[in-house]
C-alpha cells in the first residue's frame, strides 16, 4: 500500500510536467513561421493561452469556498461546525445552478435591456453550442469559461452572508435567501457595471468586485444580522461577552486558502493571460494583503494590548477586499496604503459593530462591506482617470438596492418560515438540531453558552 502511494504521488508532478511540456510545444510550434523563424503567436495560440489561464483562475476562485468554510468553522463554536460546512457546500450548488437558470443572463444581458440600462435579460438558461463559442463580453476565451468564472463569483457573494448570520439562523431560511438573492439581486446590480449598464457608462470602476461582489454580500450580511438579532448570551447586562472560535489553526488555513484563491479572483479579472497586466495585479493584490496584516496587527495590539490572531487574519482579507476594486489601476505605493487602511478599518469596525450590538461571529461585515466600500472609494482617491463622485454614486446606488432587497427577503422569511432557531437549539448546537450529527463525534462539546 505504501509503495502504491509513493508511486502515485510521484506520478502527479510527472504528469503535470509532461502536460505542460506538450502545451508549451504546441504554442511554440504555432508561433513559428513555415521557415522556422520566430514570429508573433497566432490568434489561435493566444486564444488558447488566455483560455487556459482563465480556467486556472476558475480553479483558484473555486478553492476560495473551502477557504470560507474553514475560516467560518474555525471562528465559530465546535457545536455548529457541521452547519457551517453544510451551508458553504450548498452555496456553491445554489450559486452555479441559479446562475445557469437566469443569473448569468441577468448579469450579462448582451444588450437586451428591459428598463433603461438598469434591468436587462437575455433569456433563461445558457447556450448549448458544443463548440463553446467565444463570449460576447470577453472575446479572448470561450463562452463556457466566461460563464463558469462569473458563476464562481456569484457563489462567493452568498458565502459572505453565511459567516455573519452563523450559529443562529435556520438552515432552510438561509438556503432560500441565498437562492433568491443570488438569482436576482446580485446579477441585476452586477449588470449595471460588468454587464454594460448605467454605471459602466458613468465610468464607475470596480475591477474585480469590491462593490459588486464583496459590498453586495456585505450589505446582505448587515441586513441579516439586523433581522436576526445577536446570538444568545452575546450581550448581557449591557456588556459584550466574547464568544471565541473553537479552532484557530482551521481559521488560519482558511485565510491562506482565501489568499491563494485571490490570485484567481483578481488575476483572472484581467480577462486575459497578458503577462504584464496579470503580474502587476498579483503584485498589488499581495502587497495590499500584506499591508492589511500589518495595519490590523498594530491596531489590535494598540487597542487590545495584545496582538490578536483573528484580527490579523481578517486584516489580510480586508487588504484583499480593499484592493479588489483598483488592483489594475492604482500604483504600488497606493496598493500598500489601501491595504494598511483596510487593516486598520477592519479592527475598528469589528469593535464598533460590537458596541452597536450587531453580532457578526466572523467579522464578515467589517471585512467585506466596510473594506469593500473603502476599496471602491480608493479608486477615485488614488487615480486620476476615475471620478471619486462617480465611485460614490456606484457605492450608494448598489448599497441601497442590495440592503433594501436583502432586508425585505429576510423580513419576509421571518414572517413566514421563521429565520431563527429556538434558544434551546442554539444552546445545544445547530449540528444536532439541524443535522442530527456532530463534526467531532466522540469528543465532549461544552454547550453552556
KEKE-151647 format. One record per residue (C-alpha): x, y, z; residue number from 1; residue in one letter. Coordinates in pm, 1 decimal, padded with zeros to 6 digits, always signed. Each point is the difference from the previous one (the first is absolute). Example, Ala and Ser with C-alpha at 12.3 -4.5 7.8 and 13.67 -1.06 7.14 Angstrom:
KEKE-151647
- +01230.0:-00450.0:+00780.0:1:A
- +00137.0:+00344.0:-00066.0:2:S
***
This chain:
KEKE-151647
- +00000.0:+00000.0:+00000.0:1:X
- +00284.4:+00241.7:+00084.0:2:X
- +00174.8:-00086.1:-00325.9:3:X
- -00315.0:+00082.9:-00197.1:4:X
- -00040.3:+00335.2:+00180.4:5:X
- +00360.0:+00106.2:-00072.2:6:X
- -00034.5:-00087.4:-00367.7:7:X
- -00327.3:+00185.3:-00018.7:8:X
- +00138.5:+00321.2:+00146.6:9:X
- +00306.8:-00017.8:-00221.7:10:X
- -00224.6:-00047.1:-00302.5:11:X
- -00201.2:+00316.3:+00063.7:12:X
- +00284.6:+00252.6:-00045.6:13:X
- +00137.8:-00206.2:-00285.9:14:X
- -00333.4:+00013.7:-00180.0:15:X
- -00019.7:+00375.6:+00058.3:16:X
- +00350.6:+00050.5:-00142.4:17:X
- -00076.4:-00205.2:-00309.7:18:X
- -00332.9:+00177.4:-00053.4:19:X
- +00167.5:+00337.9:+00034.9:20:X
- +00272.3:-00098.9:-00240.6:21:X
- -00251.3:-00112.5:-00262.0:22:X
- -00199.4:+00321.7:+00042.4:23:X
- +00312.3:+00216.2:-00028.3:24:X
- +00114.7:-00192.0:-00307.8:25:X
- -00339.5:+00045.2:-00165.8:26:X
- +00007.3:+00374.2:+00064.0:27:X
- +00360.6:+00027.0:-00117.9:28:X
- -00072.0:-00185.1:-00323.1:29:X
- -00301.6:+00220.8:-00072.2:30:X
- +00222.5:+00304.4:+00051.6:31:X
- +00249.8:-00102.4:-00269.0:32:X
- -00012.8:+00085.2:-00364.7:33:X
- +00028.3:-00266.3:-00265.7:34:X
- +00372.4:+00068.3:-00020.5:35:X
- +00051.8:-00049.1:+00373.3:36:X
- +00059.6:+00366.0:+00088.8:37:X
- -00147.9:+00141.8:+00319.0:38:X
- -00315.9:+00200.3:-00053.9:39:X
- -00286.7:+00151.9:+00191.8:40:X
- -00229.5:-00270.4:+00144.5:41:X
- -00301.8:-00066.7:-00216.3:42:X
- -00345.7:+00112.2:+00114.4:43:X
- -00087.9:-00365.1:+00064.2:44:X
- +00301.0:-00040.8:+00227.9:45:X
- -00080.4:+00317.2:+00192.6:46:X
- -00362.2:-00110.1:+00034.9:47:X
- +00111.1:-00337.7:+00138.1:48:X
- +00241.6:+00158.5:+00248.3:49:X
- -00265.0:+00245.6:+00120.5:50:X
- -00254.9:-00277.1:+00039.0:51:X
- +00236.4:-00225.0:+00196.4:52:X
- +00090.1:+00283.6:+00238.2:53:X
- -00366.0:+00083.6:+00054.6:54:X
- -00074.3:-00365.3:+00080.4:55:X
- +00283.8:+00001.8:+00254.0:56:X
- -00155.6:+00315.4:+00148.7:57:X
- -00331.4:-00186.2:+00027.9:58:X
- +00172.5:-00276.9:+00197.8:59:X
- +00151.8:+00259.9:+00234.5:60:X
- -00329.3:+00180.4:+00059.7:61:X
- -00165.2:-00336.2:+00063.2:62:X
- +00251.3:-00080.8:+00276.2:63:X
- -00108.3:+00322.2:+00173.7:64:X
- -00316.4:-00180.1:+00105.5:65:X
- +00209.1:-00244.7:+00200.3:66:X
- +00173.5:+00304.5:+00146.1:67:X
- -00329.3:+00160.2:+00103.0:68:X
- -00122.4:-00328.7:+00148.3:69:X
- +00320.6:-00050.2:+00200.0:70:X
- +00019.3:+00359.9:+00120.9:71:X
- -00365.1:+00010.2:+00109.0:72:X
- +00017.0:-00339.3:+00169.3:73:X
- +00317.9:+00093.7:+00185.4:74:X
- -00136.2:+00333.6:+00124.5:75:X
- -00325.8:-00150.4:+00130.5:76:X
- -00073.1:-00262.9:+00264.7:77:X
- +00057.1:-00371.3:-00048.7:78:X
- -00368.6:-00082.1:+00050.0:79:X
- -00088.9:+00187.8:-00321.2:80:X
- +00274.6:-00132.3:-00229.5:81:X
- -00213.1:-00239.9:-00204.9:82:X
- -00251.8:+00277.8:-00059.5:83:X
- +00272.3:+00238.5:-00120.9:84:X
- +00149.0:-00258.4:-00234.7:85:X
- -00340.8:-00102.2:-00131.1:86:X
- -00096.3:+00358.9:-00086.3:87:X
- +00329.0:+00066.6:-00175.7:88:X
- -00036.5:-00317.0:-00204.1:89:X
- -00357.0:+00076.2:-00104.8:90:X
- +00084.6:+00359.0:-00092.3:91:X
- +00224.3:-00117.8:-00283.3:92:X
- -00284.4:-00209.7:-00135.8:93:X
- -00256.3:+00278.7:+00038.1:94:X
- +00229.9:+00256.6:-00156.7:95:X
- +00087.4:-00201.6:-00308.8:96:X
- -00346.3:-00143.6:-00065.7:97:X
- -00180.4:+00332.1:+00046.2:98:X
- +00259.3:+00171.5:-00218.4:99:X
- -00067.6:-00262.8:-00265.1:100:X
- -00376.4:+00044.8:+00017.6:101:X
- -00012.4:+00379.3:-00013.1:102:X
- +00277.8:+00181.2:+00186.6:103:X
- +00254.0:+00002.4:-00282.4:104:X
- -00243.0:+00147.8:-00250.1:105:X
- -00120.4:+00257.2:+00254.2:106:X
- +00354.9:+00110.8:+00072.4:107:X
- +00109.2:-00010.2:-00364.1:108:X
- -00312.2:+00082.1:-00204.3:109:X
- +00198.0:+00051.9:-00322.8:110:X
- -00185.8:+00322.4:-00075.4:111:X
- -00347.5:-00136.8:+00074.3:112:X
- -00100.4:+00279.5:+00238.3:113:X
- -00356.0:+00001.8:+00130.0:114:X
- +00005.8:+00313.1:+00218.6:115:X
- +00254.4:+00254.1:-00118.4:116:X
- +00344.5:-00130.7:+00090.2:117:X
- -00115.7:-00108.0:+00345.3:118:X
- -00157.9:-00337.3:-00077.5:119:X
- +00074.2:-00231.3:-00289.3:120:X
- -00056.7:-00368.0:-00072.5:121:X
- +00124.4:-00225.8:-00277.2:122:X
- -00232.6:-00294.0:+00071.3:123:X
- +00001.3:-00305.9:+00223.6:124:X
- +00279.8:-00254.5:-00011.7:125:X
- +00340.1:+00021.6:-00164.4:126:X
- +00123.3:-00086.5:-00348.1:127:X
- +00041.9:-00364.4:-00098.5:128:X
- +00226.3:+00030.7:-00303.1:129:X
- +00248.2:-00284.4:+00043.4:130:X
- +00277.4:+00204.2:-00160.4:131:X
- +00003.7:+00240.3:+00296.3:132:X
- -00032.9:+00316.6:-00206.6:133:X
- +00187.0:+00315.3:+00088.8:134:X
- -00154.0:+00206.8:+00278.1:135:X
- -00190.4:+00311.6:-00104.1:136:X
- +00162.0:+00206.5:+00275.1:137:X
- +00346.1:-00155.6:+00019.5:138:X
- +00116.5:-00104.1:-00344.7:139:X
- +00334.9:-00130.8:+00122.3:140:X
- -00143.3:-00330.3:+00121.0:141:X
- -00300.6:-00227.8:-00035.8:142:X
- -00358.0:+00061.1:+00102.6:143:X
- +00017.7:-00298.9:+00234.5:144:X
- +00306.6:+00135.6:+00179.1:145:X
- -00163.0:+00339.9:+00035.8:146:X
- -00313.8:-00152.9:+00150.3:147:X
- +00183.4:-00217.3:+00252.9:148:X
- +00235.2:+00278.7:+00112.0:149:X
- -00291.0:+00236.5:+00063.2:150:X
- -00203.4:-00276.4:+00166.3:151:X
- +00273.8:-00048.8:+00259.8:152:X
- -00024.3:+00369.1:+00086.5:153:X
- -00376.7:-00031.9:+00048.3:154:X
- +00042.7:-00278.7:+00254.2:155:X
- +00260.1:+00208.1:+00185.4:156:X
- -00248.0:+00281.7:+00068.0:157:X
- -00234.4:-00238.5:+00183.6:158:X
- +00284.8:-00152.9:+00200.4:159:X
- +00072.1:+00339.8:+00155.0:160:X
- -00347.6:+00000.2:+00157.7:161:X
- +00047.5:-00346.3:+00148.2:162:X
- +00265.2:+00101.5:+00251.9:163:X
- -00181.8:+00308.5:+00125.0:164:X
- -00322.7:-00187.5:+00083.9:165:X
- +00172.0:-00313.0:+00130.1:166:X
- -00102.1:-00194.2:+00311.0:167:X
- -00366.2:+00107.6:+00018.1:168:X
- -00166.1:+00001.4:-00344.3:169:X
- -00233.0:-00274.1:-00121.0:170:X
- +00156.3:-00202.2:-00278.6:171:X
- -00302.6:-00002.8:-00231.5:172:X
- -00047.9:+00376.5:+00028.5:173:X
- +00367.0:+00068.9:-00071.3:174:X
- +00001.6:-00221.5:-00307.1:175:X
- -00318.5:+00160.1:-00131.8:176:X
- +00144.0:+00347.2:+00056.5:177:X
- +00315.9:-00097.5:-00187.4:178:X
- -00201.1:-00132.8:-00292.4:179:X
- -00205.1:+00319.1:-00038.2:180:X
- +00287.3:+00241.6:+00060.6:181:X
- +00245.1:-00166.2:-00236.4:182:X
- -00260.6:-00070.5:-00268.0:183:X
- -00126.2:+00358.2:-00023.9:184:X
- +00155.9:+00269.6:+00219.0:185:X
- +00370.1:-00070.5:-00051.1:186:X
- -00012.2:-00033.3:-00381.2:187:X
- -00221.8:+00304.8:-00051.4:188:X
- +00236.2:+00224.6:+00197.2:189:X
- +00301.0:-00154.3:-00175.0:190:X
- -00153.5:+00068.7:-00340.2:191:X
- +00016.6:+00373.2:+00068.3:192:X
- +00377.3:-00014.3:-00028.0:193:X
- +00127.7:-00328.4:-00138.0:194:X
- -00297.0:-00057.1:-00231.4:195:X
- +00031.4:+00335.0:-00174.0:196:X
- -00267.4:+00180.5:+00202.5:197:X
- -00030.0:+00355.8:+00121.4:198:X
- +00295.2:-00010.7:+00242.0:199:X
- +00227.7:-00120.1:-00279.5:200:X
- -00104.0:+00301.4:-00204.2:201:X
- +00069.0:+00220.0:+00304.0:202:X
- +00360.4:-00133.6:-00001.6:203:X
- -00044.9:-00159.5:+00341.2:204:X
- +00296.5:-00231.5:+00057.4:205:X
- -00020.9:-00321.9:+00199.7:206:X
- +00268.3:-00223.8:-00142.8:207:X
- -00077.3:-00329.5:+00175.5:208:X
- -00286.2:+00072.9:+00236.1:209:X
- +00071.4:+00205.4:+00312.7:210:X
- -00355.0:+00129.1:-00052.6:211:X
- -00170.9:-00244.8:-00237.1:212:X
- +00104.5:-00309.6:+00198.8:213:X
- +00128.0:+00091.4:+00345.3:214:X
- -00208.5:+00303.3:+00092.3:215:X
- -00310.8:-00155.1:-00157.6:216:X
- +00058.2:-00303.4:+00220.9:217:X
- +00086.4:+00224.4:+00294.5:218:X
- -00321.8:+00203.0:-00025.4:219:X
- -00197.7:-00325.0:+00001.9:220:X
- +00197.7:-00117.2:+00302.6:221:X
- -00083.8:+00322.7:+00182.8:222:X
- -00369.6:-00041.1:-00079.7:223:X
- +00006.2:-00357.9:+00125.1:224:X
- +00167.1:+00094.9:+00327.3:225:X
- -00254.7:+00277.9:+00060.6:226:X
- -00299.1:-00226.3:-00060.8:227:X
- +00143.2:-00297.1:+00192.2:228:X
- +00133.8:+00172.3:+00307.7:229:X
- +00306.3:-00109.0:+00200.8:230:X
- +00086.3:-00349.5:+00118.7:231:X
- -00130.2:-00108.6:+00337.9:232:X
- +00236.2:+00119.8:+00274.0:233:X
- +00200.3:+00237.4:-00220.6:234:X
- -00118.2:+00322.4:+00167.7:235:X
- -00087.2:-00034.9:+00368.9:236:X
- -00090.6:+00280.9:+00241.0:237:X
- +00144.5:+00265.6:-00225.7:238:X
- +00334.5:-00177.1:-00042.8:239:X
- +00153.5:-00175.8:-00300.5:240:X
- +00077.1:-00364.1:+00062.6:241:X
- +00266.6:-00143.9:-00232.4:242:X
- -00097.8:-00329.7:-00165.8:243:X
- +00324.9:-00153.9:-00117.6:244:X
- +00046.8:-00214.8:-00307.5:245:X
- +00094.1:-00359.2:+00062.8:246:X
- +00283.3:-00058.4:-00248.5:247:X
- +00246.0:+00274.4:-00092.4:248:X
- +00224.7:-00235.8:-00201.4:249:X
- -00301.6:-00075.5:-00221.6:250:X
- -00079.9:+00371.9:-00026.1:251:X
- +00360.3:+00076.6:-00096.6:252:X
- -00008.9:-00270.3:-00266.2:253:X
- -00319.0:+00154.3:-00134.7:254:X
- +00153.9:+00347.6:-00016.7:255:X
- +00299.3:-00127.2:-00197.5:256:X
- -00226.0:-00195.2:-00235.1:257:X
- -00194.5:+00319.2:-00064.0:258:X
- +00323.1:+00188.2:-00070.3:259:X
- +00099.5:-00274.3:-00243.4:260:X
- -00339.6:+00019.1:-00167.1:261:X
- +00034.3:+00375.8:-00041.0:262:X
- +00276.2:-00061.3:-00256.2:263:X
- -00280.3:-00127.7:-00221.3:264:X
- -00262.2:+00244.6:+00125.6:265:X
- +00205.3:+00307.6:-00089.6:266:X
- +00246.2:-00151.7:-00245.2:267:X
- -00279.1:-00158.2:-00201.6:268:X
- -00187.9:+00329.5:-00011.7:269:X
- +00259.6:+00128.9:-00245.1:270:X
- -00201.8:-00224.5:-00236.9:271:X
- +00310.3:-00103.4:-00190.0:272:X
- +00341.0:-00154.1:+00060.7:273:X
- +00176.5:+00327.7:-00080.6:274:X
- +00326.1:-00047.7:+00197.8:275:X
- +00048.9:+00364.4:+00092.1:276:X
- -00355.9:+00064.5:+00115.8:277:X
- -00043.1:-00327.4:+00189.4:278:X
- +00332.8:+00023.2:+00180.8:279:X
- -00063.2:+00364.3:+00097.1:280:X
- -00341.9:-00085.9:+00141.5:281:X
- +00147.5:-00286.0:+00201.9:282:X
- +00266.7:+00231.0:+00143.2:283:X
- -00247.5:+00268.8:+00109.2:284:X
- -00228.1:-00270.9:+00139.8:285:X
- +00270.1:-00163.0:+00211.3:286:X
- +00142.6:+00329.3:+00122.0:287:X
- -00344.4:+00116.6:+00113.0:288:X
- -00058.7:-00325.3:+00188.4:289:X
- +00339.8:+00023.9:+00168.6:290:X
- -00061.4:+00362.6:+00092.2:291:X
- -00344.0:-00093.7:+00132.0:292:X
- +00160.8:-00247.4:+00237.8:293:X
- +00238.0:+00267.9:+00126.2:294:X
- -00275.1:+00259.4:+00044.1:295:X
- -00221.8:-00245.7:+00188.8:296:X
- +00287.6:-00120.2:+00218.3:297:X
- +00099.9:+00344.5:+00123.1:298:X
- -00361.7:+00111.3:+00045.3:299:X
- -00106.2:-00309.1:+00196.9:300:X
- +00322.6:+00004.9:+00202.2:301:X
- -00055.8:+00365.0:+00085.4:302:X
- -00368.2:-00027.9:+00088.2:303:X
- -00002.0:-00341.2:+00169.9:304:X
- +00353.3:+00008.6:+00146.0:305:X
- +00061.7:-00341.2:-00156.2:306:X
- +00044.9:-00101.4:-00366.5:307:X
- -00317.5:-00180.2:-00112.9:308:X
- +00040.1:-00279.9:-00256.4:309:X
- -00362.9:+00013.0:-00113.2:310:X
- +00036.2:+00373.7:-00068.4:311:X
- +00318.8:-00059.0:-00196.2:312:X
- -00171.3:-00265.5:-00212.3:313:X
- -00284.1:+00239.9:-00071.3:314:X
- +00260.9:+00268.2:-00069.8:315:X
- +00136.3:-00207.8:-00287.2:316:X
- -00350.4:-00047.4:-00139.0:317:X
- -00077.1:+00369.6:+00051.7:318:X
- +00303.0:+00094.5:-00208.9:319:X
- -00107.0:-00242.9:-00271.7:320:X
- -00355.3:+00136.3:-00007.2:321:X
- +00126.6:+00358.6:+00002.7:322:X
- +00231.6:-00043.2:-00299.1:323:X
- -00249.0:-00199.0:-00207.6:324:X
- -00166.8:+00307.9:-00153.3:325:X
- +00320.8:+00161.2:-00123.0:326:X
- +00269.6:-00267.6:-00018.0:327:X
- +00049.2:+00073.1:-00370.0:328:X
- +00022.6:+00380.4:+00018.5:329:X
- +00151.9:+00114.2:+00331.5:330:X
- +00374.1:+00041.8:+00052.6:331:X
- +00216.0:-00232.0:+00206.6:332:X
- +00027.0:+00249.7:+00285.1:333:X
- -00375.3:+00060.6:-00012.2:334:X
- -00072.4:-00372.3:+00024.6:335:X
- +00204.4:-00015.5:+00320.4:336:X
- -00180.5:+00301.8:+00145.1:337:X
- -00340.0:-00146.2:-00096.7:338:X
- +00096.0:-00321.9:+00177.3:339:X
- +00122.2:+00172.7:+00317.0:340:X
- -00317.1:+00208.3:+00027.4:341:X
- -00211.1:-00311.2:-00063.6:342:X
- +00175.7:-00180.0:+00285.2:343:X
- -00059.2:+00292.5:+00234.6:344:X
- -00363.9:+00035.0:-00105.4:345:X
- -00086.7:-00365.7:+00052.0:346:X
- +00118.4:+00000.3:+00362.1:347:X
- -00179.6:+00325.6:+00080.1:348:X
- -00316.6:-00117.5:-00177.0:349:X
- -00015.1:-00328.2:+00192.1:350:X
- +00011.9:+00192.7:+00327.7:351:X
- -00251.6:+00257.2:-00119.3:352:X
- -00253.6:-00259.1:-00117.0:353:X
- +00035.0:-00180.2:+00332.1:354:X
- -00077.9:+00321.5:+00185.8:355:X
- -00302.8:+00041.7:-00226.7:356:X
- -00102.5:-00357.9:+00095.1:357:X
- +00028.5:-00127.0:-00355.9:358:X
- +00115.1:-00356.1:+00057.0:359:X
- +00221.1:-00121.3:-00287.0:360:X
- +00188.0:-00314.3:+00112.6:361:X
- +00271.0:+00016.9:-00269.4:362:X
- +00024.9:+00372.2:-00073.5:363:X
- -00145.6:-00038.2:-00349.1:364:X
- -00171.6:+00340.2:-00001.3:365:X
- +00320.4:+00174.0:+00107.5:366:X
- +00209.4:-00180.3:-00260.6:367:X
- -00227.9:-00006.0:-00302.3:368:X
- -00231.4:+00300.2:+00044.2:369:X
- +00222.1:+00257.0:+00170.5:370:X
- +00313.4:-00084.5:-00196.5:371:X
- -00196.3:-00054.7:-00320.1:372:X
- -00133.1:+00356.0:+00024.9:373:X
- +00345.0:+00132.2:+00089.5:374:X
- +00168.3:-00181.6:-00287.9:375:X
- -00250.6:+00133.0:-00251.8:376:X
- +00045.1:+00356.4:+00127.2:377:X
- +00377.1:-00046.1:-00011.5:378:X
- -00014.8:-00034.9:-00379.5:379:X
- -00129.8:+00356.7:-00021.4:380:X
- +00251.4:+00122.4:+00258.8:381:X
- +00318.3:-00157.1:-00136.6:382:X
- -00056.6:+00025.7:-00376.1:383:X
- -00066.0:+00289.8:-00235.1:384:X
- -00201.3:-00179.9:-00263.8:385:X
- -00290.5:-00089.8:+00228.2:386:X
- -00224.2:+00246.5:+00182.0:387:X
- -00045.2:-00025.2:+00375.1:388:X
- -00355.1:+00129.8:-00044.7:389:X
- -00084.7:-00272.4:-00252.3:390:X
- +00150.7:-00264.0:+00230.3:391:X
- -00218.2:+00132.6:+00281.9:392:X
- -00309.8:-00011.1:-00221.0:393:X
- +00070.3:-00365.6:-00077.6:394:X
- +00049.6:-00085.2:+00366.6:395:X
- -00318.9:+00171.6:+00115.8:396:X
- -00225.1:-00132.1:-00276.9:397:X
- +00128.8:-00356.7:+00030.6:398:X
- -00017.0:+00012.4:+00378.2:399:X
- -00353.3:+00136.8:+00008.4:400:X
- -00137.9:-00272.4:-00227.9:401:X
- +00203.7:-00280.4:+00158.2:402:X
- -00090.4:+00087.7:+00358.5:403:X
- -00366.5:+00075.9:-00071.6:404:X
- -00049.7:-00321.4:-00195.7:405:X
- +00183.8:-00215.4:+00253.9:406:X
- -00188.8:+00150.4:+00294.0:407:X
- -00332.0:-00056.0:-00177.7:408:X
- +00085.5:-00364.4:-00073.8:409:X
- +00111.4:-00068.3:+00357.9:410:X
- -00306.7:+00177.6:+00141.2:411:X
- -00232.4:-00202.1:-00225.4:412:X
- +00167.3:-00324.3:+00106.2:413:X
- -00027.1:+00101.9:+00365.8:414:X
- -00373.1:+00061.1:-00040.6:415:X
- -00061.1:-00331.9:-00176.9:416:X
- +00249.4:-00280.4:+00062.8:417:X
- +00178.0:+00168.9:+00287.9:418:X
- +00372.7:+00057.4:-00020.4:419:X
- +00131.9:-00073.3:+00348.0:420:X
- +00040.8:-00328.1:+00184.7:421:X
- -00131.3:-00033.8:+00354.8:422:X
- +00214.5:+00098.4:+00298.6:423:X
- +00019.5:-00366.8:+00101.3:424:X
- +00124.2:-00102.1:-00343.6:425:X
- +00249.6:+00284.7:-00008.6:426:X
- +00142.6:-00099.5:+00338.6:427:X
- +00019.7:-00365.4:-00095.8:428:X
- +00149.7:+00078.6:-00338.9:429:X
- -00131.1:+00008.6:-00355.7:430:X
- +00190.5:-00315.1:-00092.3:431:X
- -00233.5:-00213.0:+00210.2:432:X
- -00309.9:+00215.7:-00044.2:433:X
- +00016.6:+00049.9:-00377.2:434:X
- +00200.8:-00303.3:-00115.7:435:X
- -00012.4:-00266.3:+00269.1:436:X
- +00376.2:-00049.1:-00010.8:437:X
- +00321.2:+00133.5:+00152.1:438:X
- +00320.5:+00120.6:-00164.6:439:X
- +00209.2:-00141.3:+00284.2:440:X
- -00186.7:-00313.5:+00096.9:441:X
- +00136.8:-00162.7:+00313.5:442:X
- +00134.7:+00323.4:+00148.5:443:X
- -00176.7:+00191.4:+00272.5:444:X
- -00125.4:+00340.2:-00124.9:445:X
- -00094.3:+00255.3:+00261.7:446:X
- -00335.9:+00163.8:-00069.1:447:X
- -00030.3:+00236.8:+00294.2:448:X
- -00005.7:+00309.8:-00220.1:449:X
***
